[in-house]
Every structure is written in structure tokens, then in C-alpha cells.
Amino acid sequence: MNRAILVVLLASLAGSAARAGITVAPEARGSALFDQANAAYLSGDTSRAVAGYEALLQEGIASPVLETNLGVAYLRQGKRGLAALHLERALFLASSDDDARADLLEVRRGIVDKLEGETDEPGLEAVARILAPVPGDLAAVALIALWCAGWTLWALHLFRPRAALGNSVAVCFVLAAVAGLMTAGAVASHRMALKRAVVVAQAARAREGPSERAASHFEVHEGTALRVEDEDQGFRRVRLANGLTGWVPAATVELVVPRGWSDQRRL
């Protein structure tokens, strides 16, 4: 970041922030802007706090703590859609973040949409949360290495049969199978995450087609989590947890994982 870096964050600010429900990130304590945004939040100036957090995001910072604090600030303003969005992003960056998870549960308690038969999304969400920490890249490399090693050892075993070689072959293939499952799980989790979105508008009519003239049979409200299945003519086809589908204006829902997020710097 092109900013002066402070070495130590004031201890009093850290303690007050913890009591107020926001988190002070060790890796972000050197950011003067981050500190100022936290101080603004603690003083009750949530507008200034939000502006500070958003400014950090505009600089290309991807941090679970930053996303959590921004979500909490939006929640204090009563903007549950934006609060849910940023808390979802915090959990995408750090699936084990208990603070973000607790705050997200608080947001969901006030969401207007109470969906009946929520059998789809909770299961997918649980799978995504479990698989999120899986090191997909490392698992894929391990899969290739173990698979090649297994066949190489098998070829040696055919020419010079030995118990040790046979056991090594079995171990390589078993570990390759595990690595394969981890790779597949990471890919599945990534695909689910890319489709997950949150309604940020107060309300949006879900229509039968990508047009304002298409019939509408239900509405979705801010903070509701859903999946984006398609896009067309400024509309997004979304699927709710209970299986309902419809087309809503693209601007009314935000993807949890925005395009180009991989290019941002992580803290």
C-alpha cells in the first residue's frame, strides 16, 4: 500500500475494537487508514468507517478482517444486503473465521426471506465451507507425482519382484486416490463459490425471463443468499435454496467472489 506504515497499533484501540464487535487484524495494524476506519466505527461514525474500509478495498486489498469489519459496519447502518455480502466474502477468504460466521448469523436473523424447504443451499454451503481450506493446487501436484511414482515402482516390481516395492506401489496409489479426492473437492468448492451471490437491493422481482415485461411470481429481498446460474441482457438467473428460480436485474445481486478478485493483494 502507498501509505505510511505504523509499527504498533494503540493498545486501547485494539481493546475497544474487540469489545465493540470488530476485529483488529495483526497483519493490517500498520495501516493508518484501517486504524482510522476502526476509530470512526468505535466513535459511532459508521459512514466514515465504511468509506475507509471501502477505500482499502479500492486499493486492491483482500483481507477477511477488512471484509468482516466492513460487513459489521454495514449491519450497524441497517444495510443487511451489503453486510451479508462482505461477511460472505470474509468467510470465502477465511472459512474458519468464527467472528465473520457469528456476525453472518446475526444478519440472517433479520433477513425478510424465510424460505420453506431449504434443502439445497445449506447442504451445498456446508460442503463448500468444509472443502474451502483444501489445498487444491498442492493436491493436484501430489496426485500427478504419486501417480507417476506408483506406475514407475510397478514397472520395477515387474522386473524385480520385491515385497518392499509392492508395498510402495500400494501406498503410492492409495495416496494418489486421496490426492485425487482432495483435488476434486477443491474444484467443486471453487465452482460453488463462483456461483454464490447475495441480494443487495432492498427487493427485486424474480421474473420468468430476462425482461421487465416477463411475468413475476415472487420477490427476493436484501441479504438473501442464492446462486447465479446464467446471465443475459442485464439480468441474472438465480436459484434460491428452496429451488425457486427466476431472473432479476444484475445490479440487484452481487457475486460473493467478484471477477478479478484473484488479482488483488491478500493480507
matplotlib code that plots the C-alpha trace (Angstrom):
import matplotlib.pyplot as plt

x = [0.0, 1.3, 0.8, 2.9, 3.0, 2.7, 4.7, 2.3, -1.5, -2.6, -3.5, -6.5, -7.9, -7.4, -9.2, -12.1, -12.5, -12.7, -15.4, -17.3, -17.5, -15.0, -11.6, -8.2, -6.0, -2.4, -1.4, -3.3, -2.4, 0.2, -2.4, -3.2, -6.4, -7.5, -6.9, -8.8, -11.7, -11.8, -11.6, -14.5, -16.6, -15.9, -16.9, -20.2, -19.3, -20.2, -20.3, -16.7, -15.8, -17.4, -15.7, -12.3, -12.9, -14.1, -11.1, -8.9, -10.8, -10.4, -6.7, -6.9, -6.7, -8.3, -8.5, -11.0, -10.7, -11.3, -14.4, -15.7, -15.3, -17.0, -19.8, -20.3, -20.3, -23.0, -25.0, -24.9, -26.3, -29.1, -27.9, -28.2, -27.6, -24.2, -23.4, -24.2, -22.2, -19.0, -19.3, -19.7, -16.5, -14.8, -15.7, -14.6, -11.2, -11.0, -13.6, -12.6, -13.3, -15.7, -16.3, -17.5, -19.7, -21.3, -21.9, -23.4, -25.8, -26.9, -27.5, -29.6, -31.9, -33.2, -33.5, -37.0, -37.0, -37.8, -37.5, -39.5, -37.8, -34.3, -32.8, -30.4, -28.4, -27.5, -26.0, -24.0, -22.9, -21.7, -19.8, -18.3, -17.2, -15.6, -13.8, -12.7, -9.4, -8.5, -5.1, -6.3, -3.1, -0.9, -3.2, -3.1, 0.7, 0.8, -1.7, 0.5, 3.7, 2.2, 0.5, 3.8, 5.7, 3.2, 3.5, 7.3, 7.5, 5.1, 7.3, 10.3, 8.4, 7.5, 11.2, 12.5, 9.6, 10.2, 7.8, 9.0, 8.4, 4.9, 4.0, 5.4, 3.2, 0.1, 1.0, 1.5, -1.8, -3.7, -2.2, -2.8, -6.5, -6.6, -5.0, -7.4, -10.4, -8.9, -8.4, -11.9, -13.2, -11.3, -12.6, -16.2, -15.8, -14.4, -17.2, -19.9, -18.2, -18.1, -21.9, -22.8, -24.3, -26.2, -29.2, -28.0, -31.1, -34.0, -36.2, -36.1, -38.9, -37.9, -39.2, -39.8, -37.4, -34.6, -37.0, -39.0, -42.0, -41.8, -44.2, -43.1, -44.4, -42.1, -39.6, -36.2, -35.0, -31.7, -29.4, -30.8, -28.1, -28.7, -26.8, -26.4, -26.9, -27.0, -26.7, -28.5, -29.4, -28.6, -30.4, -29.2, -31.0, -30.9, -31.8, -32.9, -32.3, -35.8, -35.4, -37.3, -35.7, -36.1, -34.5, -33.5, -31.7, -28.0, -27.4, -29.6, -27.4, -23.6, -21.4, -19.5, -16.4, -16.2, -14.4, -10.8, -10.6, -7.6, -5.5, -6.0, -3.4, -4.1, -3.5]
y = [0.0, 3.5, 4.7, 5.5, 2.3, 2.5, -0.1, -0.6, -0.1, 1.7, -0.9, 1.0, 1.0, -2.8, -3.4, -1.1, -2.6, -6.1, -5.0, -3.3, -6.5, -5.6, -7.4, -5.8, -7.7, -8.2, -8.0, -4.8, -2.9, -0.9, 0.7, 4.2, 4.1, 0.9, 2.3, 5.5, 3.5, 1.4, 4.5, 6.0, 2.9, 3.0, 6.6, 5.8, 7.4, 4.4, 6.4, 7.4, 3.9, 2.4, 4.9, 4.0, 0.3, 0.7, 2.8, 0.0, -2.4, 0.0, -0.2, -3.9, -5.3, -8.7, -9.4, -11.4, -9.0, -6.0, -7.7, -8.6, -5.1, -3.6, -6.1, -5.2, -1.5, -2.0, -4.0, -1.1, 1.1, -1.4, -2.4, -6.1, -6.9, -5.4, -6.7, -10.2, -9.8, -8.7, -11.3, -14.0, -12.7, -12.8, -16.5, -17.2, -15.8, -17.5, -20.2, -20.7, -17.1, -17.5, -13.8, -13.5, -16.6, -15.3, -11.9, -13.5, -15.5, -12.2, -10.7, -13.7, -13.4, -10.2, -11.2, -10.9, -14.1, -17.1, -19.9, -23.1, -26.4, -25.1, -28.5, -27.4, -24.4, -25.3, -28.7, -27.0, -24.3, -26.8, -28.7, -25.5, -24.5, -27.9, -28.0, -24.4, -25.0, -27.9, -27.1, -27.8, -26.8, -28.8, -31.8, -31.8, -31.7, -34.5, -36.5, -36.3, -37.1, -40.1, -41.5, -41.4, -42.8, -45.6, -46.7, -46.4, -48.6, -51.1, -51.4, -52.0, -54.6, -56.5, -56.8, -57.4, -58.5, -57.4, -57.1, -53.6, -52.4, -54.0, -52.2, -48.9, -49.2, -49.7, -46.8, -44.5, -45.4, -45.0, -41.6, -40.7, -41.6, -39.3, -36.5, -37.0, -36.7, -33.5, -32.1, -32.9, -31.4, -28.2, -27.8, -28.4, -25.9, -23.3, -23.8, -23.4, -20.3, -18.7, -19.0, -17.9, -14.4, -12.1, -9.8, -6.2, -4.4, -3.9, -6.0, -7.4, -9.1, -12.5, -12.9, -15.8, -14.4, -11.7, -8.9, -6.3, -7.5, -11.1, -12.3, -12.2, -14.6, -13.8, -11.3, -11.7, -9.3, -7.9, -10.3, -13.5, -15.9, -17.6, -19.0, -17.3, -19.8, -17.6, -14.0, -12.4, -8.8, -7.2, -9.9, -12.9, -16.2, -17.0, -20.1, -20.0, -22.5, -23.9, -24.5, -21.4, -19.8, -16.5, -13.6, -10.5, -7.3, -7.9, -4.9, -6.2, -9.2, -9.3, -12.3, -13.3, -13.8, -10.8, -11.2, -10.3, -10.9, -13.2, -10.2, -8.4, -8.4, -10.6, -9.5]
z = [0.0, -0.8, 2.8, 5.8, 7.9, 11.7, 13.7, 16.6, 16.9, 20.1, 22.6, 23.7, 20.2, 20.0, 23.2, 22.4, 18.9, 20.4, 22.8, 20.0, 18.0, 15.3, 14.8, 14.6, 12.2, 13.2, 9.6, 9.0, 12.2, 10.3, 8.0, 9.2, 7.1, 8.6, 12.1, 11.3, 10.0, 13.1, 15.3, 13.3, 13.8, 17.6, 17.8, 16.0, 12.7, 10.6, 7.4, 7.8, 8.8, 5.7, 3.5, 5.0, 4.6, 1.0, 0.2, 1.3, -0.9, -3.8, -3.3, -4.1, -0.6, 0.0, 3.8, 5.8, 8.7, 6.5, 4.9, 8.4, 9.8, 6.7, 7.0, 10.7, 9.8, 7.1, 9.6, 12.1, 9.2, 8.7, 5.2, 5.6, 2.0, 1.9, 5.4, 4.3, 1.1, 2.9, 5.6, 3.0, 1.3, 4.7, 5.0, 1.5, 2.3, 5.7, 6.2, 9.8, 10.8, 13.7, 14.1, 10.5, 10.9, 14.1, 12.5, 9.4, 11.6, 13.2, 9.7, 8.6, 11.6, 10.2, 6.6, 5.2, 3.1, 5.2, 2.7, 3.1, 2.3, 2.4, 1.5, -1.3, -0.2, 3.4, 2.2, -0.5, 1.8, 4.4, 1.7, 0.4, 3.9, 4.5, 1.2, 1.1, 3.0, 0.8, -1.0, -4.5, -6.3, -4.0, -4.1, -7.9, -8.0, -5.4, -7.5, -10.6, -8.7, -6.8, -9.9, -11.8, -8.9, -8.5, -12.1, -12.1, -9.0, -10.5, -13.6, -11.4, -9.4, -12.6, -13.5, -9.9, -7.7, -4.1, -1.2, -0.4, -4.0, -3.9, -0.7, -2.0, -5.1, -3.0, -0.8, -3.8, -5.4, -2.1, -1.6, -5.2, -4.7, -1.6, -3.5, -6.4, -4.0, -2.5, -6.0, -7.0, -3.7, -4.2, -7.8, -6.7, -3.8, -6.2, -8.7, -6.0, -4.6, -8.0, -8.3, -4.8, -4.6, -2.2, -2.9, -2.1, -3.3, -0.8, -3.1, -6.6, -8.6, -9.9, -13.5, -15.8, -18.4, -18.7, -19.4, -17.3, -19.3, -18.2, -15.5, -11.9, -9.2, -6.3, -4.9, -3.3, -0.5, 0.7, 2.4, 0.8, -0.4, -3.8, -6.8, -10.1, -12.9, -16.0, -17.3, -20.2, -21.2, -17.9, -15.9, -13.8, -13.5, -9.8, -7.8, -4.2, -1.5, -1.9, -5.6, -6.9, -9.9, -11.7, -13.5, -11.5, -12.6, -12.5, -10.3, -7.5, -6.7, -6.1, -6.5, -3.4, -5.5, -7.9, -11.2, -11.0, -7.2, -7.7, -8.9, -5.5, -2.8, 0.2, 3.8]

ax = plt.figure().add_subplot(projection="3d")
ax.plot(x, y, z, "-o")
ax.set_aspect("equal")
plt.show()
